[in-house]
C-alpha cells in the first residue's frame, strides 16, 4: 500500500514542479499547492498507514504496539497544513499585486510589452 502512495506522491511532486516552472502566475500558485499537498502526503505515508488502529500507547508501555501508526507525522502534517495555507495566501496576495501592477498575470506577455 505504501508503494502505491509513494508513486502518487512522486506524480504529484512532478506535476507541481512542472506547473511551478510555467510562466503564468496562476499556474505557479496551483503548482505550489500541489507540491505542498504532496509533501504532506509523503510525510503521512512515512508514518505508516494502518486501518482502524488508533495511534495510542498502552499504559506502562514505552513504545507503540505492533501495527499502530506513528502519531508524530500526523501532528507534523497538521502544522504543515496551517503553514502551507499561510504561504498560499501570501503568494496569492503577491500574485494579485503583481498582476494589477503589470496589467497581466502572464510573465511572457509582460516581458514582451517591456521590450517594446
Helices and strands as residue ranges (DSSP letters): H 2-20, H 25-46, H 71-102, H 107-115
